[in-house]
Amino acid sequence: MSGFFGVVSKENCASDLFYGTDYHSHLGTVRGGMALWADNRFHRSIHDISNSPFRTRFDSDYAEFAKHEPRSGIGIISDTDDQPLIFLSHLGRYALATVGRISNIDEITKKLLKSNNSQFAAMQSGVITPTEVVGNLINSQATIEEGIQCVQNTIEGSCSILLLAENNVLYAARDKFGRTPIVIGKKVEGGEGYCAAFESCSLPTLGFNVVRDLGPGEIVKVTASGVETVVPPQPAGKEHLCAFLFVYFGYPASSYNGKNVEETRYRCGRILARRSGVDADTVAGIPDSGVGHALGYAQEAGILYTRPFVKYTPTWPRSFTPTEQSLRKRIAQMKLIPIPSLIKDKRIVFCDDSIVRGTQLRNQTRRMRDSGAKEVHIRIACPPLLYPCNFLNFSRSNNVTDLITRRIINDIKGEGANVIEFRDPESEEYKTMVDRIREGMGIDSLAFQHLDDLREAIGLEGLCTYCLSGEDDAMPNTSCAAGCSTCAAKCSSRF
Ligand code: SF4
């Protein structure tokens, strides 16, 4: 994932840009960047944030930027490429930041190179970066508005955009199907101006009030004096907001389309308790996102909520995830410190957002057993993850072989099994799969949220649930969970 923040103001906006971008730190762990317009030119900095928080890495840049008294800027926490990029084209100078995933990037690049004399300069490790491809698509059109629409109509995956044109004009464009959010804020304390952000929680403490969420595909032009819609949103029914934002990615204090993340997690937990309740002495959540689900479960079940695992936040404040498996395991353990006296002889319900590989949950279960837990019951706030995400850089499930469900399905039915049979909680296939996961983790009981219950907990129409259901009517081939040109039944040799 990635997240961004843009601002246009009648006063010096360096502080709003710096802290507004920082409020997106939970969404990315690779690169951070800021670009602002001042003294008739762009100023920019980009740093590696894989092992150091955004605020620490950018502190001196911020101080330097503030001296220029900028009136506009964009910032990004990126899980992919170096951003924002600065372009000089027939459309003028602009800074560009993108959130999403372009799955047909190779095809687009080839077309651009062939038809357009495009050049790609910002390659990372020999790979052309998505933001540069987006910039080239924009530059292929006669206006910025047409360029952004060209991006929306060309890419497969998703792409939300902040584009800062010279002279303090900000364009905010939400992904065509609204997989990721953009909220517009108005400055009501400490100045005059507007902002556009992924996370609405970045607004209130910086003195902004929420004006509204952009609709899917909507493009707005933001100045210090107001917000103008230059391309209206797609008609109702076209929105596919990522349901996983509510379950896992999203910050608890944020709301998307008016639905608060923390409250949604309480509802998830309550519904889980109603459908899959079990006798227990205490309820707990795996920090961070599991906590909200567990609080809801505890409220509904009338069982004491405790924290038998406490996260060590002073030096592990963010979701730093090393690529090396052994290091990942060590760090996951170091972040969570058990309190044996809260575990010993207890029947514990543990709530978590999801199970991807299952490794971390298996390790936590073993630690609970080692600390003397009498019974361990796991409740998961979403249905089993059965499909990798095709739309976002959702690093937890980008590869089908990472998913514990797929490994177990292969064990049960052999390579190429029809996954659809494993979606229905009433089917024998589903029950067998869940029981195998339970057995492998050494837990006493395991239950996943049902898809309808998750939808009820979120309470919005227009959700993407593709990674859970394999269905998405905005995909090129709507009948096939694999997104290829053959229907799911026939392509079972692949999936
Ligand atoms: S597939 Fe899953 S993670 Fe990806 S956008 Fe849809 S709901 Fe979100």
Boltz pocket constraint, residues with backbone or C-beta under 6 A from the ligand:
constraints:
  - pocket:
      binder: B
      contacts: [[A, 179], [A, 240], [A, 241], [A, 242], [A, 243], [A, 244], [A, 245], [A, 387], [A, 388], [A, 389], [A, 390], [A, 391], [A, 392], [A, 394], [A, 464], [A, 465], [A, 466], [A, 467], [A, 468]]
      max_distance: 6.0
